[in-house]
């Protein structure tokens, strides 16, 4: 069954409010390290995830909170991971950039640009060898297209006819470098022609368009052909909390905010389907209650004990002997 526009609106609002709360927690010192917010790009995660099945695999980037929430990961486990707590989805060892949930077939969260793309190809190869009809959806930004891993992975996926959906979230900036400064071909979906991989471009600020385009792409992938989908979107916040954001103008940001996927869908629902302010307030209340519960869970959760620090770590014997 296709998701209703109102359900997708609530999912996008849920991601937006979660990210805003994470920004507050970072400023207060509860979340440390790097923090890459997904605000503005919510339509891509929500639209794409609805076109996937539970048995499909998902590989993401360091800007993966929205993907994780849209995939159905527990908000409390995600927030606890952001806080570095033992109850986090990666037991507090990964933090913001390394969310993981094997039960949801959500395989990261990768801090290295394009680092998840070869992993996605490996997961797709495993499904193919096991005779499964699963799809592996791999999310990455426009900056990843300039990396060698992207081209190596695309070549192997095409050569072996692997069931991979390459989903590029083109937000026009690779960190602080504009698309036209790092790509000779700025229509990124054209890059797959050399590998014989079909592609499409979609308005990444329109959740229903993303859903429809992803479903078309997934239908191709399930038949045994990789596919490249370029979703043109925009992040409203800086690249990360450490970014002074000197590479784009406020006017540009405001122009893109006029295309806010939450605002445009809300306006359409009010006009066409009778969405009321009371409906929106009800959504907001439910979302804020869920976020408050997730924060309370994270704050009450313990840090990993020192006795557990060497678990899952490969170290030289002399290093292990030196530690208490």
C-alpha positions as a Markdown table, in Angstrom:
| # | Residue | x | y | z |
|---|---|---|---|---|
| 1 | Unk | 0.0 | 0.0 | 0.0 |
| 2 | Unk | 1.3 | 3.4 | -0.9 |
| 3 | Unk | 2.0 | 5.8 | 2.0 |
| 4 | Unk | -0.4 | 8.6 | 2.5 |
| 5 | Unk | 0.9 | 12.2 | 2.0 |
| 6 | Unk | -0.1 | 13.0 | 5.6 |
| 7 | Unk | 1.9 | 10.0 | 6.9 |
| 8 | Unk | 4.9 | 11.1 | 5.0 |
| 9 | Unk | 4.5 | 14.7 | 6.3 |
| 10 | Unk | 4.6 | 13.4 | 9.8 |
| 11 | Unk | 7.7 | 11.3 | 9.1 |
| 12 | Unk | 9.5 | 14.3 | 7.7 |
| 13 | Unk | 8.5 | 16.4 | 10.7 |
| 14 | Unk | 9.7 | 13.7 | 13.0 |
| 15 | Unk | 13.2 | 13.8 | 11.4 |
| 16 | Unk | 13.3 | 17.6 | 11.3 |
| 17 | Unk | 12.4 | 17.9 | 15.0 |
| 18 | Unk | 14.8 | 15.2 | 16.0 |
| 19 | Unk | 17.6 | 16.9 | 14.2 |
| 20 | Unk | 16.8 | 20.2 | 15.8 |
| 21 | Unk | 16.9 | 18.6 | 19.2 |
| 22 | Unk | 20.3 | 17.0 | 18.4 |
| 23 | Unk | 21.6 | 20.5 | 17.5 |
| 24 | Unk | 20.5 | 21.7 | 21.0 |
| 25 | Unk | 22.1 | 18.7 | 22.7 |
| 26 | Unk | 25.3 | 19.3 | 20.8 |
| 27 | Unk | 25.4 | 23.0 | 21.9 |
| 28 | Unk | 24.8 | 21.9 | 25.5 |
| 29 | Unk | 27.7 | 19.4 | 25.3 |
| 30 | Unk | 25.7 | 16.2 | 25.5 |
| 31 | Unk | 26.6 | 15.2 | 21.9 |
| 32 | Unk | 30.3 | 15.4 | 21.0 |
| 33 | Unk | 32.5 | 14.9 | 18.0 |
| 34 | Unk | 31.0 | 15.7 | 14.6 |
| 35 | Unk | 27.3 | 16.3 | 13.9 |
| 36 | Unk | 25.9 | 16.4 | 10.3 |
| 37 | Unk | 22.3 | 17.5 | 10.2 |
| 38 | Unk | 19.8 | 16.3 | 7.6 |
| 39 | Unk | 17.5 | 19.3 | 7.8 |
| 40 | Unk | 16.1 | 20.2 | 4.4 |
| 41 | Unk | 16.7 | 16.7 | 2.8 |
| 42 | Unk | 14.0 | 14.8 | 4.7 |
| 43 | Unk | 12.0 | 14.1 | 1.5 |
| 44 | Unk | 14.7 | 11.9 | 0.1 |
| 45 | Unk | 14.9 | 9.5 | 3.1 |
| 46 | Unk | 11.2 | 9.3 | 3.7 |
| 47 | Unk | 10.2 | 8.9 | 0.0 |
| 48 | Unk | 13.0 | 6.3 | -0.7 |
| 49 | Unk | 12.4 | 4.2 | 2.3 |
| 50 | Unk | 8.8 | 3.7 | 1.5 |
| 51 | Unk | 9.8 | 2.1 | -1.8 |
| 52 | Unk | 12.0 | -0.5 | -0.1 |
| 53 | Unk | 11.0 | -3.7 | 1.5 |
| 54 | Unk | 12.0 | -4.7 | 5.1 |
| 55 | Unk | 14.4 | -7.4 | 3.7 |
| 56 | Unk | 16.2 | -4.9 | 1.5 |
| 57 | Unk | 19.5 | -3.5 | 2.8 |
| 58 | Unk | 20.4 | 0.1 | 3.3 |
| 59 | Unk | 23.9 | 1.7 | 3.4 |
| 60 | Unk | 24.2 | 5.4 | 4.3 |
| 61 | Unk | 26.7 | 8.1 | 5.0 |
| 62 | Unk | 27.8 | 10.3 | 8.0 |
| 63 | Unk | 24.5 | 12.3 | 7.5 |
| 64 | Unk | 22.4 | 9.3 | 8.2 |
| 65 | Unk | 20.0 | 10.2 | 11.1 |
| 66 | Unk | 17.1 | 10.8 | 8.7 |
| 67 | Unk | 17.7 | 7.5 | 6.9 |
| 68 | Unk | 17.9 | 5.6 | 10.2 |
| 69 | Unk | 14.6 | 7.1 | 11.5 |
| 70 | Unk | 12.8 | 6.6 | 8.2 |
| 71 | Unk | 14.1 | 3.0 | 8.1 |
| 72 | Unk | 12.3 | 2.4 | 11.5 |
| 73 | Unk | 15.2 | 2.3 | 13.9 |
| 74 | Unk | 14.3 | 3.1 | 17.5 |
| 75 | Unk | 14.7 | 6.8 | 18.3 |
| 76 | Unk | 15.8 | 6.1 | 21.8 |
| 77 | Unk | 18.6 | 3.8 | 20.6 |
| 78 | Unk | 19.7 | 6.4 | 18.1 |
| 79 | Unk | 19.7 | 9.3 | 20.6 |
| 80 | Unk | 21.6 | 7.1 | 23.1 |
| 81 | Unk | 24.2 | 6.4 | 20.5 |
| 82 | Unk | 24.5 | 10.2 | 19.8 |
| 83 | Unk | 25.1 | 10.6 | 23.6 |
| 84 | Unk | 27.8 | 7.9 | 23.5 |
| 85 | Unk | 25.8 | 5.6 | 25.8 |
| 86 | Unk | 26.0 | 1.8 | 26.1 |
| 87 | Unk | 22.3 | 1.5 | 25.2 |
| 88 | Unk | 23.0 | 3.1 | 21.8 |
| 89 | Unk | 22.5 | 1.1 | 18.6 |
| 90 | Unk | 26.3 | 0.8 | 18.3 |
| 91 | Unk | 26.8 | 0.6 | 22.1 |
| 92 | Unk | 28.1 | 4.1 | 22.2 |
| 93 | Unk | 31.1 | 3.3 | 20.1 |
| 94 | Unk | 30.1 | 4.9 | 16.9 |
| 95 | Unk | 28.3 | 8.1 | 17.7 |
| 96 | Unk | 26.5 | 10.3 | 15.2 |
| 97 | Unk | 28.3 | 9.0 | 12.1 |
| 98 | Unk | 28.0 | 5.2 | 12.7 |
| 99 | Unk | 24.4 | 4.2 | 13.3 |
| 100 | Unk | 23.8 | 0.5 | 12.7 |
| 101 | Unk | 20.9 | -1.9 | 13.1 |
| 102 | Unk | 21.3 | -5.4 | 11.6 |
| 103 | Unk | 17.7 | -6.3 | 12.4 |
| 104 | Unk | 16.6 | -3.5 | 10.1 |
| 105 | Unk | 19.3 | -4.4 | 7.6 |
| 106 | Unk | 20.6 | -0.9 | 8.1 |
| 107 | Unk | 24.4 | -1.2 | 7.7 |
| 108 | Unk | 25.8 | 2.2 | 8.6 |
| 109 | Unk | 26.7 | 5.2 | 8.8 |
| 110 | Unk | 30.2 | 5.7 | 7.2 |
| 111 | Unk | 32.4 | 8.6 | 8.1 |
| 112 | Unk | 34.6 | 8.3 | 4.9 |
| 113 | Unk | 33.2 | 9.9 | 1.8 |
| 114 | Unk | 32.1 | 7.0 | -0.5 |
| 115 | Unk | 33.1 | 4.5 | 2.1 |
| 116 | Unk | 29.8 | 2.8 | 2.1 |
| 117 | Unk | 29.5 | 2.3 | -1.6 |
| 118 | Unk | 31.8 | -0.8 | -1.9 |
| 119 | Unk | 30.0 | -2.3 | 1.2 |
| 120 | Unk | 26.7 | -1.9 | -0.6 |
| 121 | Unk | 28.1 | -3.7 | -3.6 |
| 122 | Unk | 29.3 | -6.5 | -1.3 |
| 123 | Unk | 25.9 | -6.8 | 0.3 |
| 124 | Unk | 24.2 | -7.0 | -3.1 |
| 125 | Unk | 26.7 | -9.7 | -4.3 |
| 126 | Unk | 25.9 | -11.7 | -1.2 |
| 127 | Unk | 22.1 | -11.5 | -1.9 |
| 128 | Unk | 22.7 | -12.5 | -5.5 |
| 129 | Unk | 24.9 | -15.5 | -4.6 |
| 130 | Unk | 22.2 | -16.6 | -2.1 |
| 131 | Unk | 19.5 | -16.3 | -4.7 |
| 132 | Unk | 17.6 | -13.6 | -2.9 |
| 133 | Unk | 15.6 | -10.9 | -4.7 |
| 134 | Unk | 16.6 | -8.2 | -2.3 |
| 135 | Unk | 17.8 | -4.7 | -3.2 |
| 136 | Unk | 20.6 | -2.8 | -1.5 |
| 137 | Unk | 20.0 | 0.9 | -1.5 |
| 138 | Unk | 23.2 | 3.0 | -1.1 |
| 139 | Unk | 22.8 | 6.6 | -0.2 |
| 140 | Unk | 25.7 | 9.1 | -0.8 |
| 141 | Unk | 26.3 | 12.7 | -1.6 |
| 142 | Unk | 27.5 | 14.4 | -4.7 |
| 143 | Unk | 31.1 | 14.6 | -3.4 |
| 144 | Unk | 31.3 | 10.8 | -3.4 |
| 145 | Unk | 30.8 | 10.7 | -7.2 |
| 146 | Unk | 34.4 | 12.1 | -7.5 |
| 147 | Unk | 35.9 | 9.3 | -5.5 |
| 148 | Unk | 37.5 | 6.2 | -7.1 |
| 149 | Unk | 35.3 | 3.8 | -4.9 |
| 150 | Unk | 32.2 | 5.1 | -6.7 |
| 151 | Unk | 33.5 | 4.2 | -10.1 |
| 152 | Unk | 35.0 | 0.9 | -9.1 |
| 153 | Unk | 31.7 | -0.1 | -7.4 |
| 154 | Unk | 29.6 | 1.1 | -10.4 |
| 155 | Unk | 31.8 | -0.9 | -12.8 |
| 156 | Unk | 31.5 | -4.1 | -10.7 |
| 157 | Unk | 27.7 | -3.7 | -10.2 |
| 158 | Unk | 27.2 | -3.3 | -13.9 |
| 159 | Unk | 29.6 | -6.1 | -14.8 |
| 160 | Unk | 28.0 | -8.6 | -12.4 |
| 161 | Unk | 24.5 | -7.2 | -12.7 |
| 162 | Unk | 24.2 | -6.6 | -9.0 |
| 163 | Unk | 20.9 | -5.5 | -7.4 |
| 164 | Unk | 22.2 | -2.1 | -6.2 |
| 165 | Unk | 20.3 | 1.2 | -6.1 |
| 166 | Unk | 22.9 | 4.0 | -6.1 |
| 167 | Unk | 21.0 | 6.9 | -4.6 |
| 168 | Unk | 22.9 | 10.2 | -4.8 |
| 169 | Unk | 21.6 | 13.0 | -2.6 |
| 170 | Unk | 22.9 | 15.9 | -4.6 |
| 171 | Unk | 22.8 | 18.9 | -2.2 |
| 172 | Unk | 25.1 | 20.9 | -4.5 |
| 173 | Unk | 28.0 | 21.0 | -2.0 |
| 174 | Unk | 30.8 | 18.5 | -1.2 |
| 175 | Unk | 31.4 | 19.9 | 2.3 |
| 176 | Unk | 32.2 | 23.5 | 1.3 |
| 177 | Unk | 33.0 | 22.9 | -2.4 |
| 178 | Unk | 30.2 | 23.8 | -4.9 |
| 179 | Unk | 29.2 | 21.1 | -7.4 |
| 180 | Unk | 30.5 | 23.1 | -10.4 |
| 181 | Unk | 33.9 | 23.4 | -8.8 |
| 182 | Unk | 34.4 | 19.6 | -8.3 |
| 183 | Unk | 32.5 | 18.0 | -11.2 |
| 184 | Unk | 33.1 | 18.6 | -14.9 |
| 185 | Unk | 29.7 | 17.0 | -15.6 |
| 186 | Unk | 27.2 | 18.5 | -13.1 |
| 187 | Unk | 24.3 | 16.4 | -14.3 |
| 188 | Unk | 25.5 | 13.5 | -12.2 |
| 189 | Unk | 23.1 | 10.9 | -13.5 |
| 190 | Unk | 24.8 | 11.1 | -16.9 |
| 191 | Unk | 28.0 | 9.7 | -15.4 |
| 192 | Unk | 26.6 | 6.2 | -15.4 |
| 193 | Unk | 26.3 | 6.0 | -19.2 |
| 194 | Unk | 29.9 | 4.8 | -19.5 |
| 195 | Unk | 28.9 | 1.8 | -17.4 |
| 196 | Unk | 25.7 | 1.0 | -19.2 |
| 197 | Unk | 23.7 | 1.7 | -16.0 |
| 198 | Unk | 20.2 | 3.3 | -16.3 |
| 199 | Unk | 19.6 | 6.5 | -14.4 |
| 200 | Unk | 17.0 | 9.1 | -13.5 |
| 201 | Unk | 17.0 | 12.5 | -11.8 |
| 202 | Unk | 14.2 | 13.5 | -9.4 |
| 203 | Unk | 13.2 | 16.6 | -7.4 |
| 204 | Unk | 14.6 | 15.7 | -4.0 |
| 205 | Unk | 12.4 | 18.4 | -2.3 |
| 206 | Unk | 9.2 | 16.5 | -3.3 |
| 207 | Unk | 8.6 | 13.4 | -1.2 |
| 208 | Unk | 6.0 | 11.9 | -3.4 |
| 209 | Unk | 8.2 | 12.4 | -6.5 |
| 210 | Unk | 11.1 | 10.7 | -4.6 |
| 211 | Unk | 8.8 | 7.8 | -3.7 |
| 212 | Unk | 7.6 | 7.3 | -7.2 |
| 213 | Unk | 11.1 | 7.5 | -8.7 |
| 214 | Unk | 12.6 | 5.2 | -6.2 |
| 215 | Unk | 9.8 | 2.6 | -6.8 |
| 216 | Unk | 10.5 | 2.7 | -10.5 |
| 217 | Unk | 14.2 | 2.3 | -9.9 |
| 218 | Unk | 13.7 | -0.5 | -7.4 |
| 219 | Unk | 11.6 | -2.4 | -10.0 |
| 220 | Unk | 14.5 | -2.3 | -12.4 |
| 221 | Unk | 17.0 | -3.4 | -9.7 |
| 222 | Unk | 14.9 | -6.4 | -8.7 |
| 223 | Unk | 15.1 | -7.6 | -12.2 |
| 224 | Unk | 18.9 | -7.8 | -11.9 |
| 225 | Unk | 20.2 | -4.5 | -13.1 |
| 226 | Unk | 21.8 | -1.7 | -11.0 |
| 227 | Unk | 20.3 | 1.8 | -11.2 |
| 228 | Unk | 21.5 | 5.3 | -10.4 |
| 229 | Unk | 18.9 | 7.8 | -9.0 |
| 230 | Unk | 20.0 | 11.4 | -8.5 |
| 231 | Unk | 17.8 | 13.3 | -6.0 |
| 232 | Unk | 18.4 | 17.0 | -6.2 |
| 233 | Unk | 18.1 | 18.4 | -2.7 |
| 234 | Unk | 19.6 | 21.0 | -0.4 |
| 235 | Unk | 20.7 | 21.1 | 3.2 |
| 236 | Unk | 19.5 | 24.1 | 5.1 |
| 237 | Unk | 22.2 | 23.9 | 7.8 |
| 238 | Unk | 26.0 | 23.9 | 7.5 |
| 239 | Unk | 27.9 | 20.8 | 6.5 |
| 240 | Unk | 28.6 | 20.1 | 10.1 |
| 241 | Unk | 28.6 | 21.9 | 13.4 |
| 242 | Unk | 32.3 | 22.7 | 12.7 |
| 243 | Unk | 31.5 | 24.4 | 9.4 |
| 244 | Unk | 31.6 | 28.3 | 9.3 |
| 245 | Unk | 29.6 | 28.1 | 6.1 |
| 246 | Unk | 31.4 | 30.8 | 4.1 |
| 247 | Unk | 30.9 | 29.3 | 0.7 |
| 248 | Unk | 27.3 | 30.1 | 0.0 |
| 249 | Unk | 25.1 | 33.2 | 0.5 |
| 250 | Unk | 22.1 | 33.6 | 2.8 |
| 251 | Unk | 20.0 | 34.5 | -0.2 |
| 252 | Unk | 20.8 | 31.1 | -1.8 |
| 253 | Unk | 19.8 | 29.3 | 1.4 |
| 254 | Unk | 16.6 | 31.3 | 1.7 |
| 255 | Unk | 15.7 | 30.6 | -1.9 |
| 256 | Unk | 16.0 | 26.8 | -1.2 |
| 257 | Unk | 14.0 | 27.1 | 2.0 |
| 258 | Unk | 11.1 | 28.3 | -0.1 |
| 259 | Unk | 11.1 | 24.8 | -1.5 |
| 260 | Unk | 11.1 | 23.2 | 2.0 |
| 261 | Unk | 9.5 | 19.7 | 1.5 |
| 262 | Unk | 7.7 | 20.0 | 4.8 |
| 263 | Unk | 6.3 | 23.4 | 4.1 |
| 264 | Unk | 5.2 | 22.6 | 0.5 |
| 265 | Unk | 3.5 | 19.3 | 1.4 |
| 266 | Unk | 1.8 | 21.0 | 4.4 |
| 267 | Unk | 0.4 | 23.7 | 2.2 |
| 268 | Unk | -0.8 | 21.2 | -0.4 |
| 269 | Unk | -2.5 | 19.0 | 2.2 |
| 270 | Unk | -4.3 | 22.0 | 3.7 |
| 271 | Unk | -5.5 | 23.0 | 0.2 |
| 272 | Unk | -6.4 | 19.6 | -1.2 |
| 273 | Unk | -7.1 | 17.3 | 1.7 |
| 274 | Unk | -8.3 | 19.5 | 4.5 |
| 275 | Unk | -5.3 | 19.3 | 6.8 |
| 276 | Unk | -6.0 | 21.6 | 9.7 |
| 277 | Unk | -3.8 | 23.5 | 12.2 |
| 278 | Unk | -5.2 | 21.2 | 14.9 |
| 279 | Unk | -3.9 | 18.2 | 12.9 |
| 280 | Unk | -0.5 | 19.7 | 12.7 |
| 281 | Unk | -0.4 | 20.5 | 16.4 |
| 282 | Unk | -1.4 | 16.9 | 17.1 |
| 283 | Unk | 1.5 | 15.7 | 15.0 |
| 284 | Unk | 3.9 | 18.1 | 16.7 |
| 285 | Unk | 2.8 | 17.0 | 20.2 |
| 286 | Unk | 3.2 | 13.3 | 19.4 |
| 287 | Unk | 6.6 | 13.9 | 17.9 |
| 288 | Unk | 7.8 | 16.1 | 20.8 |
| 289 | Unk | 6.7 | 13.4 | 23.3 |
| 290 | Unk | 8.6 | 10.7 | 21.4 |
| 291 | Unk | 11.7 | 13.0 | 21.3 |
| 292 | Unk | 11.5 | 13.8 | 25.0 |
| 293 | Unk | 11.3 | 10.1 | 25.8 |
| 294 | Unk | 14.3 | 9.4 | 23.6 |
| 295 | Unk | 16.3 | 12.2 | 25.3 |
| 296 | Unk | 15.3 | 10.9 | 28.8 |
| 297 | Unk | 16.4 | 7.4 | 27.8 |
| 298 | Unk | 19.7 | 8.6 | 26.5 |
| 299 | Unk | 20.4 | 10.8 | 29.6 |
| 300 | Unk | 19.5 | 7.9 | 32.0 |
| 301 | Unk | 21.5 | 5.3 | 30.1 |
| 302 | Unk | 25.0 | 4.3 | 31.4 |
| 303 | Unk | 28.3 | 4.8 | 29.7 |
| 304 | Unk | 30.1 | 1.7 | 28.7 |
| 305 | Unk | 32.2 | 0.3 | 31.6 |
| 306 | Unk | 35.9 | 0.4 | 31.4 |
| 307 | Unk | 35.9 | -3.4 | 31.6 |
| 308 | Unk | 34.2 | -3.5 | 28.2 |
| 309 | Unk | 36.6 | -1.2 | 26.4 |
| 310 | Unk | 38.6 | -4.0 | 24.8 |
| 311 | Unk | 35.6 | -5.9 | 23.5 |
| 312 | Unk | 35.5 | -5.9 | 19.7 |
| 313 | Unk | 39.0 | -4.5 | 19.6 |
| 314 | Unk | 42.0 | -6.2 | 17.9 |
| 315 | Unk | 45.2 | -5.0 | 19.7 |
| 316 | Unk | 48.7 | -6.2 | 20.1 |
| 317 | Unk | 49.2 | -8.5 | 23.2 |
| 318 | Unk | 51.6 | -6.0 | 24.8 |
| 319 | Unk | 48.9 | -3.3 | 24.6 |
| 320 | Unk | 46.3 | -5.5 | 26.2 |
| 321 | Unk | 48.8 | -6.4 | 29.0 |
| 322 | Unk | 49.4 | -2.7 | 29.6 |
| 323 | Unk | 45.8 | -1.9 | 30.1 |
| 324 | Unk | 44.1 | -2.5 | 33.5 |
